[in-house]
Amino acid sequence: MANIDELVNEVVKNCKTQEDFTKLFKDLKQRGLEAALNGELTDHLGYEKSTRSLERKANTRNGSSIKTIQTSQGELEVAIPRDRQGTFEPQIIPKYQTRFDGIDEKIISLYAAGLSTRDIQKQLEELYGNAVSPTLISNITDAVLADVRTWQARPLDPCYPVVYLDCLVVKVRTDKGVSNKSVYLALGINEHGHKELLGLWISQNEGAKFWLGVLTDLKNRGIEDIFIACVDGLTGFPEAIETVFPKTRVQLCIVHKIRQSLAFVNWKDRKKLVEDLKTIYKASTITAAEIALDEFIAKWGTQYPTIGASWRRDWDRITPLFDYPADIRKAIYTTNAIESLNMTLRKVIKNKRVFPSDESVFKLIYLAIERISKKWTMPIHNWKPAMNRFMIEFGDRVTV
């Protein structure tokens, strides 16, 4: 204890500024690493450095080489000991490693939060006085692509009672300039009520044909059954689902339907019109919903004839929710799950006005999802009564 107190007193005496402490910690880290490396070499050779030459074995120490590594305190020059036979392989700083002290994790964490390469450089320099090249940042984040491929090909559960299917639009640089591309997302609710992103895909345009390929991929990875698929109003989308999963009930996403309805509505009418639409999808029964739709068309049909016509045309895809009581509807058909995910992802990608490639899109969204999913620790609200209902309604299709 006395030695520690003496060391503390010495530090207090000699360190007067933050820069002094930073330099001290940097020196301590350098000495500690070099001591650890020499300890590794001693273990490799099988004798201490002070051992007499007659007692030494065939292999001997052979000086050291200076290696520059990146740490959270900045660049550090460390003497790496060598052996004469060249068989020593350090473990604490492996042969080709140029970074130490979690610098990779810091870069990946900042990248996952949506920071640009330039912002990451600035952050690291401000925090640690550590200048990191754009190439290094790119190399570190590129290593994530192997994880993305493994994650995208992983096997899935046989049954997901509810699956939400949606997409985000991003700008990607191509040979022909900048193009809008759709990032397709499939968010599943498993039989225990937990959210799980099943995969992400990217294409030039959102279309039913591409969704057919997405659904086929999900089936090939192990999904045998989906009870309810909640989708947007894309033409041909429901038919694509029913082609791959013929027993699945398709529910049009109410949020998408409302957005579609408001596309050409004057701002002064929007609030009142939304309130009237709410009387349709919030109705207690399908009969009450039909009456509310008739009343909506009578009120707004002259001014906005396409809205009522659209709801009538999609009525069979809107009304499956009325097969369930109100509390279970919230668990099954709530769009909070996918909308919350999309909102978070939009915040992440807003700093990337244009992505340089499809791979960069995958990297960022995968890392963001990995971070978001750590919060998905609890089942969605009202899941138990919903699952009990499924067990009665779908019988042997439930696998738990």
N, C-alpha and C positions, 0 to 999 in steps of 0.2 A: 504493500500500500504506500509505503514511504517513497518508493521509486516512482510510482504514479504521481504522487503529489509533487515531487521534485520536477517531473516532466511538465506537469501543468504549470508550475511556477515559471519554468523556463520559457514555455510557450507564451504566457502572459507578458513576460519581460520583453520578449523579442518581437511579438506580433502586435502591432499598433493599429493596423488598418485591415479592411476586408481583403485587400490584395495580398497582405502578408499571410493571412490565414489560408488563402487559396494556394499560395506558393508552398506553404508548409504541407498542406494536405497532398499536393501534387508530389512533393519530395517524398513524403511518407509512402504514398502509393507506389512510387518508383522503387524505393528501397524494399518495400514489402514484396513486390512482384519479383524483383531480382533475387531476394532471399528464398522465395518459394521455388523459383526456377532452379536455383543452385541445389536446393533440397531435393528436387525431382531428379537432378543429374546424379546426386550422391546415391539416391535409391537405385537409379539405373545402373551405376557402376559397381555398387556394392561395397564401397569404402568411403570413409571421410576424406576431406581434402587434405587434412594434416597427417594422413597415414604415411608411414615411411615407404620409400620406393620398393624395398624388398618385399613388403606385404601387399603391394598393389597387384591387381589382376592385369590381364593383357590390355584391356581398353583403358585409356587415360583421358584426363581433361585436355582440351585443346583450345584454351582461350575463350573468346566470346565475340559475337557480332552484334552491332547496334541495329535495333529494329524500332521504327516509329509507328506507334499505334494511336488510334483515336480513343479518347476517354471523355467523360463528362466534365473533366477539368481542362480539356484541350488536348493538344498533341503531347505525347510522352515518349521520350527516347529510353528504351529499356535494353540492357545488355543481356542477350540470350546466350547462355553457356553452350559450348560445343564439346563433343567427344571426338577422339581421334578416328574412330571407326565409322563415324557418321550414323550411328544407330539410335541416337537419342532423339525422341519425339516428345517435346514439351506438351503437357496437358492443359495447364492453366492458360497458356497462350499458344494454341496449336500453330503448326508450321506456317499456314497461309493466312492466318487470321490477322487482320489489321485493325480490329476494333475491340474494345473491352469496356466493361462496366455498363452494359445495357444500352449502349448507344443505338443499336438496331431497334430495340423495343421502343425507345423514345421516338425515333424517326417514324416507325410504323404507326405508333399511337397518334402522332401529329397528322400523318397522311390520312388515317382513318377518320379524323375529325374534319377532313375536307380542306386542309391547308395545302396551298400550292408549294411546289419545290422551292420557290423563292422565299415564301413565308417560313418554311421549315428552316432554311438556311439562316434567316434573320432571327428566328426564335432561339435556335441553338447557339448562335453567336452572342445574343443578348444574355441568355441564361448562363452559359458556360465559357464564353469567349472562345467558342469552338467553331472554326471555319470548316464547313463540310461542303464538298463539291456536289453539283447537281448529278454528276455521274454516280457518285457513291449513293446518293438518295435513291436514284433510279435502280441501281443494282440491288439495293436492300429490298425495295418494294417489289421488284421483279421476282424475287425469290418466293413471293406470296402466290404467284401464278400456279406453281406446282400444287399448293394447298387448295387453290380454287378448283383445279382439275379433279383432284381427289374428292373434294366435297361435292362437286357437281355430279360425279359418277357413283356416289355412295348409295347403298341399297336403302330402300324406304319401307315403312310399315305396310302390311297388307291392306289396312283400312284407315282412312281419314274421314270421319263423319262429315266434316265441313272443310271445303277448300275455297279460298278466295283467289281469283285470277284477275290480274290487273297489269298495267304497264306504265312506265315513266318515259318521257321523251328527253333525249340528250343530244347535244351537238357534237359530232365527231369529224375530225379532219380526214379526208380521203384524197385519193389521187385527183378527183374531180372538184376538189374544194371542200367546203363544209356542208355536211348533210345532217338532217334530223334522223336519229335512229331511235327505235323503241326498245327499251329494256323490259322484258317480260318477267313478271314475278308470280310465283305460286306459293301462297301462304296457307299451310294446312293447320287444322286443329286436330290433334290426335285423339285417341279414345280416352285419354286421361285429362283432356281439356287444355293441354299445353300447346302453345303456338310453335310452329316450326316452319322456317322457310325451306321449301322443297327444292327450289332451284331458281336460277335466273338465266335468261337467254337474251340475245340481242339480234335485231333484224332491222332492215331499212325501213319497213313500214309495218304497222300493226295490221294483222289480217287474220281471217278465220283459217286460211290455209296454213299459216305458220303456227297458229294455236293448235291445229291438228297434230303437227309435229311435236309440239311441247307436251301435249297430253299422251302421245305415243311414247315419248321418252319417259314420262312418269310411270306409265304402265310397265315398260321394259325394266324399270328399276325396282319393281316389286309391288306397286299399288294395284290391288285387285278390285277395290270398291271405294266409291265416294258416295255418301248419301245425298249431300246437297252441295252444289257448286254455285257460288255467288259471283256473277260476272257483270261486265258492263254491257252496253246495248249494241255491241258490234254485230252487224248483220252476218249471220252464218255461224256465230260463235256457239250458241246453244246446240246447233246441229253437229258441230265438231265434237262437243263434249259427249253427246249421245251416241256418236259413232264409236268412240273409244270406250266409254263407260255407259252402256245402254240403260242401266238401272238408275242412273243418277238423276235427281230432280234438279232442274236449273232454275235459279232464282235471279232475276235481274237486280243488280245493285240499285237500291233506291236513291242513294246519293248521286250516282251517275245519271239516273233517270231524271232527277230534279235539275242537275246541271244542264243536261240536254234540253230540258223544257225551257230553261231560262236563257238559252243562247241568244234569242232574238227578242227578249222582253225589255221594254223601256225600264230604266232605273226606277222611275216613280211608281211603277206597278209591281215591282219584284216582291216587296215585302208582303203585300196583300195576296199576291198570287201564290207565294210559297205557303202562306197560312191555309189557303184553300186546298192546295195539294196535300197538305198534312192531314186534312180531314179524310182523305182517301186512304193513305197507307197506315194511318193511325186508327182506322175504324176497327171496331171490336169483332165484326164478322164480315164475310165476303159480301153478304147482302147489303149491309150498311155501306160497304166500300163502293158497291155498284151505284147506290143511290147518291153517294157523295160525288162520284164521277159524273153522273147525269147533271147534278146541280152545278158542278164546275163548268161543264160544257155550256150549260144554259147561261152562265154568267160571263164566261170568257170566250166562248166559241166564236163570236163575231169578230172580236178584236184579235184573238190568237187561235185560229182554227186548227193549226197543225199540232198544238199541244194535246188537245183532247183526242184527236185522231191517232196520235202516237201512243197514248195510254191505252186506247181501245185495241190497237193493233198488237200491243205487247201484253195484253191483259193476262193471258194464260201463263206468262213468265213472271208476272208481278205478283199474282195472287197465291202461289204456294205458301207464303208466309201465314195466310189465314187458317192453315191447317193446325196451327199451334196457338196455345194461350199466350197472352202478352208477355209474361215474364220469360218464357222460353224463346219467343221471337227475338228478344234482345240478345240472348245467348247465341242463337243460331245465325241470325241475319244481321246482327249489328255490323256496321261497316267500320266501327272504331278500330278494329284490329288492323285492317289493311290501310285505312286512312291515316292512322297514327304512324305506321311504318313509312308510308309514302311521304308524309309531312317531314319526318325526321331525315329521310334520304334526300329530299329536296333541299333541306338546309345544308346538307353535306356537299351536294353537287353544285350549289349555287356559285361557289368560288371558282368552279371549273367552267368557264364560259364555253370553251371548246376543248374536248378531249383529243389528245394526239392520235389515239388508236382505240380499237375495240378492247384491247388488252388492258389499257389504262382504265376504261370504264369498269371492267370486271374487277380489277384490283381494288379500286376505291369502294365500289358498292359492297363487295365481299367483306372487306375490312370493316366497313360501317355496320353491316349486318351482324358481323361477329361481335362487335361492341354492343349493339342494340340488344341482341338476343340474350346477353348476360342478365338482363333485367326480366326475362320471361321465366320467372321462377314459380309463378302461381297459375293455377287453372283460370280460364276466363270466367267471368261472373255468371252465376246461375248455371254452371255446367252440369252439376249433378242431376237436377230435374230434367235437363235436356237429354242427358244420356239415358236416364230411366225411360223417357219417352221413346228414344230411339230403340231401346231394347224391346219395348212392346211392339213398336211399329215395324221394325226391320228384322226382328227375330234372329234367325241364325246368321244373318249378315254381320252381326256384332261379334267381334272376335275376343273381347276381353272376358 
